C-alpha cells in the first residue's frame, strides 16, 4: 500500500463522487495540491506521522466513517488537522468530534470560501506544528549538530557536514565568521564530537585581553618572572592539555605573541614566562576570526606564516542574511525559550513581521536575532523595519480613509512577499494564501510586476 504523496496538501475523502469532484476543483483552483479518495479504508496506514497536509472527510460514509477515521488518525498523530463535513442532522456528532480533537467541521451546504479559509488555517497550523516538532526533536539530543546549529538552509547543511568530517581528526581549525555568527558554538561542537570530548575545553577571547597580560594568560609564568608575579601561573594553553583551546579574535594578537603562537603550533610545546622548561602539549587549537587574515597578512598586520599554519582546515560560518528562512526558525526557538523562561504566553508573528525578519540584514547575526526574539517574547517592539517601504501614488498618500489604508497595507504585504524568491506565480499565491487569479488581479491593481522579482510575467497564471 503506497503512502500519501508528501506534496499533497489536502486529502479529500467523500463517497459522493459529485461532491468530491466539486470540492476537489475548488481546492485545486485555489492552488492547493489535492488527492481524493472515495472511502477511508486504510487511510491512517498510508499517512506518515509528519505528513505536511490536512484531511477533509465526510462523516457519513460506508465502512469506516469520518469519526472512526478521526480516531485512527488521532492515535497516529493527535496534531494532524482533520476537517469534517457534516449534514444538518450530524452537527451534534461533529461537535463531539471537535471535542475529541477534530480541527473544524463544515455543515452542508457550505460556501467554497468557508472551506478554503478553514483548510488554509489548518495548513498554517500544520506547518507550525511540524516546525516545532522538528526543532524539539533536534534539541532533544544536545550532542547532535542539528541541535547546536539550528537551520535547514543549504549553507548550514554544508557547515554541519564539514564539522562532522573535521571533528574526528586532530587537525587545528580556523573558523571564519562575522560577529555573532556562532564561532564558539562551532568550536564547542568540534570539541564535543571529537575524541577529546572528555578533556578540557578552554575558550579565550584574545581581543578582550590587555596587551600587558596576554602572554601570561596564554603561556603562563613562573614566580618572579615580572613585578607582581608572586606565584607560578598555569597558562591557558597548558591548562587545555589533553583537550581543546579555542582562541577567538586571533587577529587582535600582537605580532610578538603571534611568533610564540606559531612556535607552539609547530612544536607543540609551551614555555612559561621566566622559565626554561619546555612543557609538551597534547592540544587541539581552534582559532577564530572575523577578518580576512590573508589581507591582514598582505598589509603586515598578521604574520603570513601563522596564517598558512592555521589555514589548513578552514570553516566558514554563513552570515544569517545568507541563510534564508533559518532566521524564522531561530527566532521561533529563541522566542519560545524566552517565553518559557519568563513564564509568559507565547506570541505569534504576523505576516508583516515574518517578512521584516526575512528582509532584515542582521549585521549582528544570531546574537542580534536572539536579542530581538527576547524583546518580542517580552511584548516589546521588534525594532525592525516592519512595514515594507512602498512608494504610494501622491493622490493616495493624502487619503487617510479606511479603504486607502487597507489598500496600502495589502500592497505592502504583496510587495514584501515579492522580495522573496518564488519560482512561479503559483508559489507566490500559495505563500500569500490567495487564488492565483485573485493575485494576478491584485498585481495589476497595485502596479506590481512579478517579473521584477525574478519570476514570470503576471500575464501568466502558471
C-alpha positions as CSV (number, residue, x, y, z in Angstrom):
1,X,0.0,0.0,0.0
2,X,1.6,3.3,-1.1
3,X,2.0,6.3,1.2
4,X,0.2,9.6,0.6
5,X,2.4,11.8,-1.5
6,X,4.3,14.2,0.7
7,X,3.4,17.0,-1.8
8,X,-0.3,16.6,-1.2
9,X,-1.7,19.4,0.9
10,X,-5.3,18.2,1.2
11,X,-6.5,14.6,1.4
12,X,-10.2,14.8,0.5
13,X,-12.4,11.7,1.4
14,X,-16.1,11.6,0.4
15,X,-18.2,8.7,-1.1
16,X,-20.3,11.2,-3.1
17,X,-18.5,11.4,-6.5
18,X,-20.2,14.7,-7.5
19,X,-19.4,16.5,-4.2
20,X,-15.9,15.0,-4.2
21,X,-15.3,16.4,-7.7
22,X,-16.7,19.8,-6.9
23,X,-14.7,20.2,-3.7
24,X,-11.5,19.0,-5.4
25,X,-11.9,21.6,-8.2
26,X,-12.5,24.3,-5.6
27,X,-9.3,23.4,-3.8
28,X,-7.3,23.0,-7.0
29,X,-8.3,26.4,-8.4
30,X,-7.1,27.9,-5.1
31,X,-3.7,26.5,-5.9
32,X,-3.8,23.6,-3.4
33,X,-2.5,20.1,-4.2
34,X,-5.4,17.7,-3.6
35,X,-5.7,13.9,-3.5
36,X,-9.1,12.3,-3.4
37,X,-10.5,9.0,-2.1
38,X,-14.0,7.5,-2.1
39,X,-13.6,5.8,1.3
40,X,-11.4,5.9,4.4
41,X,-10.3,2.3,4.3
42,X,-6.5,2.1,5.0
43,X,-6.1,5.9,5.1
44,X,-4.4,6.0,8.5
45,X,-1.8,3.5,7.5
46,X,-1.0,5.5,4.4
47,X,-0.3,8.8,6.2
48,X,3.2,9.2,7.7
49,X,3.3,10.9,11.1
50,X,5.0,14.0,9.8
51,X,2.9,14.3,6.6
52,X,2.6,18.1,6.0
53,X,-1.1,18.1,4.9
54,X,-4.6,18.1,6.3
55,X,-7.5,15.7,6.0
56,X,-11.0,16.7,4.9
57,X,-13.5,13.9,5.3
58,X,-17.3,13.4,5.2
59,X,-18.8,11.9,8.4
60,X,-21.4,9.6,6.8
61,X,-19.6,7.0,4.7
62,X,-19.9,3.3,4.3
63,X,-17.3,1.1,6.1
64,X,-15.1,3.4,8.1
65,X,-16.9,6.7,8.7
66,X,-15.4,10.1,9.5
67,X,-15.5,9.6,13.3
68,X,-13.7,6.3,13.1
69,X,-11.1,7.8,10.7
70,X,-10.6,10.7,13.2
71,X,-9.9,8.2,16.0
72,X,-7.4,6.3,13.9
73,X,-5.6,9.4,12.8
74,X,-5.6,10.8,16.4
75,X,-3.9,7.6,17.6
76,X,-1.2,8.0,15.0
77,X,-0.8,11.8,15.2
78,X,-3.1,13.8,17.6
79,X,-1.8,17.1,16.0
80,X,-2.9,16.2,12.4
81,X,-5.8,18.6,11.5
82,X,-8.9,16.8,10.4
83,X,-11.9,18.8,9.0
84,X,-15.2,17.0,9.0
85,X,-18.1,17.6,6.5
86,X,-21.5,17.0,8.1
87,X,-25.1,17.2,7.2
88,X,-27.6,19.1,9.4
89,X,-28.5,16.1,11.4
90,X,-24.9,15.3,12.2
91,X,-24.0,18.6,13.9
92,X,-24.1,17.1,17.4
93,X,-21.7,14.4,16.2
94,X,-19.4,16.9,14.7
95,X,-19.3,19.0,17.9
96,X,-18.5,15.8,19.8
97,X,-15.7,15.1,17.3
98,X,-14.2,18.5,17.8
99,X,-14.1,17.9,21.5
100,X,-12.2,14.7,20.6
101,X,-9.7,16.5,18.5
102,X,-11.1,17.4,15.1
103,X,-9.9,20.7,13.8
104,X,-13.2,22.0,12.4
105,X,-16.4,20.9,10.8
106,X,-18.4,22.3,7.9
107,X,-22.2,21.9,7.7
108,X,-23.7,21.3,4.3
109,X,-24.3,23.3,2.3
110,X,-21.3,25.5,2.8
111,X,-19.6,28.2,0.7
112,X,-16.4,27.5,-1.1
113,X,-14.7,30.4,0.8
114,X,-15.6,28.7,4.1
115,X,-13.8,25.5,3.0
116,X,-10.8,27.4,1.7
117,X,-10.5,29.5,4.8
118,X,-10.6,26.5,7.1
119,X,-8.2,24.5,5.0
120,X,-5.7,27.3,4.9
121,X,-5.8,27.9,8.6
122,X,-5.3,24.2,9.2
123,X,-2.3,24.1,6.8
124,X,-0.7,27.1,8.6
125,X,-1.2,25.3,11.9
126,X,0.2,22.1,10.5
127,X,3.4,23.9,9.3
128,X,3.9,25.4,12.7
129,X,3.4,22.1,14.4
130,X,5.9,20.3,12.2
131,X,8.4,23.2,12.6
132,X,8.1,23.0,16.3
133,X,8.3,19.2,16.3
134,X,11.4,19.2,14.1
135,X,13.1,21.7,16.3
136,X,12.3,19.9,19.6
137,X,13.5,16.6,18.2
138,X,16.8,18.2,17.2
139,X,17.1,19.9,20.6
140,X,16.3,16.7,22.5
141,X,19.9,15.5,22.0
142,X,22.2,18.3,23.0
143,X,25.2,16.5,21.4
144,X,23.8,16.5,17.8
145,X,25.0,19.1,15.4
146,X,21.4,19.9,14.3
147,X,20.6,20.7,18.0
148,X,23.5,23.1,18.3
149,X,23.5,24.6,14.8
150,X,19.8,25.1,14.1
151,X,18.8,25.6,10.4
152,X,17.9,23.8,7.2
153,X,19.5,26.2,4.7
154,X,22.0,24.7,2.2
155,X,24.8,26.7,3.9
156,X,24.0,25.2,7.3
157,X,23.7,21.7,6.0
158,X,27.2,22.1,4.4
159,X,28.6,23.5,7.6
160,X,27.3,20.6,9.7
161,X,28.7,18.2,7.1
162,X,32.1,19.9,7.4
163,X,32.1,19.8,11.1
164,X,31.2,16.1,11.2
165,X,34.2,15.5,8.9
166,X,36.7,17.5,10.9
167,X,35.5,16.5,14.4
168,X,37.2,13.1,14.3
169,X,40.7,14.4,13.3
170,X,43.2,16.3,15.4
171,X,44.0,19.0,12.8
172,X,43.9,22.6,14.0
173,X,40.9,24.5,12.6
174,X,40.4,28.2,11.6
175,X,36.8,29.4,11.9
176,X,35.8,32.3,9.8
177,X,32.7,34.3,10.6
178,X,31.1,37.6,11.3
179,X,30.5,38.9,14.8
180,X,27.6,37.0,16.4
181,X,27.6,34.2,13.8
182,X,28.3,31.5,16.4
183,X,32.0,30.8,16.2
184,X,32.3,29.5,19.8
185,X,29.2,27.2,19.2
186,X,31.0,25.7,16.2
187,X,34.2,25.3,18.3
188,X,32.4,23.6,21.1
189,X,30.7,21.2,18.6
190,X,34.1,20.3,17.2
191,X,35.4,19.5,20.7
192,X,32.3,17.6,21.9
193,X,32.2,15.4,18.8
194,X,35.9,14.6,19.0
195,X,37.9,12.0,20.9
196,X,39.0,14.9,23.2
197,X,35.4,15.4,24.5
198,X,36.4,14.2,28.0
199,X,39.3,16.7,28.1
200,X,39.0,20.4,28.9
201,X,37.5,23.0,26.5
202,X,39.2,26.3,27.2
203,X,37.8,29.4,25.5
204,X,39.7,32.7,25.4
205,X,39.0,35.9,23.6
206,X,42.3,37.5,22.6
207,X,40.6,40.8,21.8
208,X,39.4,41.1,25.4
209,X,42.9,40.7,26.9
210,X,45.1,43.7,27.7
211,X,48.4,43.7,25.9
212,X,50.3,43.6,29.2
213,X,48.7,40.3,30.3
214,X,48.1,38.4,27.1
215,X,51.3,36.4,27.2
216,X,50.9,35.5,30.8
217,X,47.3,34.4,30.2
218,X,48.2,32.3,27.2
219,X,51.6,30.8,28.1
220,X,51.7,31.2,31.9
221,X,54.6,32.5,34.0
222,X,56.9,31.4,36.8
223,X,57.1,33.1,40.2
224,X,59.1,36.3,40.0
225,X,59.0,36.4,36.2
226,X,58.0,40.1,36.4
227,X,56.9,42.6,39.0
228,X,53.8,41.3,40.7
229,X,54.3,37.6,39.7
230,X,54.2,36.3,43.2
231,X,53.5,32.7,42.3
232,X,53.5,30.4,39.3
233,X,50.6,30.7,36.9
234,X,49.5,28.0,34.5
235,X,48.6,29.5,31.1
236,X,45.5,28.7,29.0
237,X,47.5,26.5,26.6
238,X,48.9,24.4,29.4
239,X,45.5,24.2,31.1
240,X,43.9,22.9,27.9
241,X,46.4,20.0,27.8
242,X,44.5,16.8,26.7
243,X,41.7,18.9,25.3
244,X,40.9,21.9,23.0
245,X,41.8,25.5,23.2
246,X,39.5,28.0,21.4
247,X,41.2,31.3,20.6
248,X,38.8,33.9,19.4
249,X,39.6,37.2,17.6
250,X,43.1,35.9,16.8
251,X,43.6,38.9,14.5
252,X,43.9,41.1,17.6
253,X,47.1,39.4,18.8
254,X,50.3,41.4,18.5
255,X,53.0,40.2,16.1
256,X,55.3,39.3,19.0
257,X,52.6,37.0,20.5
258,X,52.0,35.6,17.0
259,X,55.6,34.4,16.9
260,X,55.2,32.5,20.1
261,X,51.9,31.0,18.9
262,X,53.5,29.8,15.7
263,X,56.2,28.0,17.6
264,X,53.6,26.4,19.9
265,X,51.6,25.2,16.9
266,X,54.6,23.8,15.1
267,X,56.4,22.2,18.1
268,X,53.5,21.5,20.5
269,X,55.5,22.8,23.5
270,X,55.0,25.8,25.7
271,X,57.5,27.7,27.8
272,X,56.2,29.8,30.7
273,X,57.4,33.4,31.0
274,X,60.5,33.4,33.2
275,X,61.0,29.7,32.8
276,X,63.4,27.5,30.9
277,X,61.4,24.2,30.8
278,X,59.6,23.2,27.6
279,X,56.3,21.6,28.5
280,X,54.9,19.2,25.9
281,X,51.3,19.8,24.9
282,X,48.6,17.5,23.6
283,X,46.0,20.0,22.5
284,X,43.9,21.0,19.5
285,X,43.9,24.7,18.7
286,X,40.7,26.1,17.2
287,X,41.3,29.8,16.2
288,X,38.5,32.1,15.0
289,X,38.5,35.5,13.3
290,X,36.0,37.9,11.8
291,X,38.7,39.4,9.5
292,X,40.3,38.3,6.2
293,X,43.7,37.1,7.6
294,X,45.2,36.8,4.1
295,X,44.5,40.5,3.6
296,X,45.8,41.3,7.0
297,X,49.0,39.4,6.2
298,X,49.4,41.3,3.0
299,X,49.1,44.5,4.9
300,X,51.6,43.4,7.5
301,X,49.1,43.2,10.4
302,X,49.2,39.5,10.7
303,X,52.1,37.0,10.1
304,X,51.8,35.2,6.8
305,X,53.5,32.1,8.1
306,X,51.0,31.9,11.0
307,X,48.1,32.4,8.6
308,X,49.2,29.5,6.4
309,X,49.8,27.3,9.5
310,X,46.2,28.0,10.7
311,X,44.5,27.8,7.3
312,X,44.9,24.0,7.0
313,X,41.3,23.3,7.8
314,X,39.2,26.5,7.4
315,X,35.5,26.5,8.4
316,X,33.3,29.4,7.2
317,X,30.1,30.2,9.2
318,X,27.5,31.7,6.9
319,X,26.1,35.1,7.9
320,X,22.4,35.0,9.0
321,X,21.4,37.0,6.0
322,X,22.7,34.2,3.8
323,X,20.5,31.5,5.5
324,X,17.0,32.4,4.2
325,X,14.2,31.1,6.4
326,X,16.6,29.8,9.1
327,X,16.0,33.3,10.6
328,X,12.4,32.4,11.2
329,X,13.2,29.0,12.7
330,X,15.8,30.5,15.0
331,X,13.6,33.4,16.0
332,X,10.8,31.0,16.9
333,X,13.2,28.9,19.0
334,X,14.6,31.9,20.9
335,X,11.2,33.5,21.4
336,X,9.7,30.2,22.8
337,X,12.7,29.8,25.1
338,X,12.3,33.3,26.4
339,X,8.6,32.9,26.9
340,X,9.2,29.7,28.9
341,X,12.0,31.3,30.9
342,X,9.8,34.3,31.9
343,X,6.6,32.2,32.2
344,X,4.8,34.3,29.5
345,X,2.2,33.3,26.9
346,X,3.8,32.7,23.6
347,X,3.3,35.3,20.9
348,X,2.9,34.6,17.2
349,X,4.5,36.5,14.4
350,X,2.2,38.3,12.0
351,X,2.9,38.0,8.2
352,X,4.3,41.6,8.0
353,X,6.7,40.7,10.9
354,X,7.8,37.5,9.2
355,X,8.5,39.5,6.1
356,X,10.5,42.0,8.1
357,X,12.6,39.3,9.7
358,X,13.5,37.9,6.3
359,X,14.4,41.3,4.9
360,X,16.5,42.4,7.8
361,X,20.2,42.2,7.1
362,X,21.1,41.1,10.6
363,X,24.5,42.8,11.0
364,X,24.8,41.2,14.4
365,X,23.8,37.8,13.1
366,X,22.4,35.2,15.5
367,X,23.3,37.2,18.6
368,X,21.2,40.2,17.3
369,X,18.3,37.9,16.3
370,X,18.3,36.3,19.8
371,X,18.0,39.7,21.4
372,X,15.2,40.6,19.0
373,X,13.3,37.4,19.9
374,X,13.7,38.1,23.6
375,X,12.2,41.6,23.2
376,X,9.4,40.1,21.1
377,X,8.6,37.5,23.8
378,X,8.5,40.3,26.4
379,X,5.9,42.2,24.4
380,X,8.3,44.9,23.3
381,X,8.8,46.3,19.8
382,X,10.9,44.2,17.4
383,X,12.8,47.4,16.4
384,X,12.9,46.3,12.8
385,X,11.6,47.8,9.6
386,X,8.3,46.1,9.9
387,X,6.5,48.0,7.2
388,X,7.7,47.4,3.6
389,X,8.9,50.6,2.1
390,X,6.3,51.2,-0.7
391,X,6.1,54.3,-2.7
392,X,2.4,55.2,-2.9
393,X,0.8,57.4,-5.6
394,X,0.6,61.0,-4.4
395,X,-3.2,61.2,-4.6
396,X,-3.5,58.2,-2.2
397,X,-0.9,59.4,0.3
398,X,-3.2,62.2,1.5
399,X,-6.2,59.9,1.8
400,X,-6.3,58.6,5.4
401,X,-9.6,56.8,4.9
402,X,-10.0,53.1,5.9
403,X,-10.2,51.9,2.3
404,X,-6.9,53.7,1.4
405,X,-5.2,52.3,4.4
406,X,-6.4,48.8,3.7
407,X,-5.2,49.1,0.1
408,X,-1.8,50.4,1.2
409,X,-1.4,47.5,3.7
410,X,-2.4,44.9,1.1
411,X,0.1,46.3,-1.4
412,X,2.8,46.4,1.2
413,X,2.2,42.7,2.1
414,X,2.3,41.6,-1.6
415,X,5.4,43.8,-2.2
416,X,7.1,42.2,0.8
417,X,6.4,38.7,-0.4
418,X,7.6,39.7,-3.9
419,X,11.0,40.5,-2.4
420,X,11.5,36.8,-1.6
421,X,12.4,34.2,-4.3
422,X,9.4,32.5,-6.0
423,X,9.7,30.2,-9.0
424,X,6.2,30.9,-10.2
425,X,3.1,32.9,-9.7
426,X,1.5,29.8,-8.2
427,X,4.1,29.6,-5.4
428,X,3.7,33.3,-4.7
429,X,-0.1,32.9,-4.4
430,X,0.4,29.9,-2.1
431,X,2.7,32.0,0.2
432,X,0.1,34.7,0.4
433,X,-2.9,32.3,0.7
434,X,-4.9,33.6,-2.2
435,X,-6.1,32.1,-5.5
436,X,-3.8,32.7,-8.5
437,X,-6.5,34.6,-10.4
438,X,-7.0,36.9,-7.4
439,X,-3.3,37.5,-7.1
440,X,-3.0,38.2,-10.8
441,X,-5.7,40.9,-10.5
442,X,-4.1,42.4,-7.4
443,X,-0.7,42.7,-9.0
444,X,-2.2,44.6,-11.9
445,X,-4.3,46.7,-9.5
446,X,-1.3,47.8,-7.4
447,X,1.1,48.2,-10.4
448,X,3.4,45.4,-9.1
449,X,5.3,43.2,-11.5
450,X,6.2,39.6,-10.7
451,X,8.9,39.6,-13.4
452,X,10.7,42.3,-11.5
453,X,11.1,39.9,-8.6
454,X,12.7,37.3,-10.7
455,X,9.6,35.4,-11.7
456,X,7.5,35.1,-14.8
457,X,5.2,37.8,-16.1
458,X,1.9,38.4,-14.3
459,X,0.2,37.9,-17.6
460,X,0.6,34.1,-17.0
461,X,-1.2,32.2,-14.2
462,X,1.5,29.5,-14.1
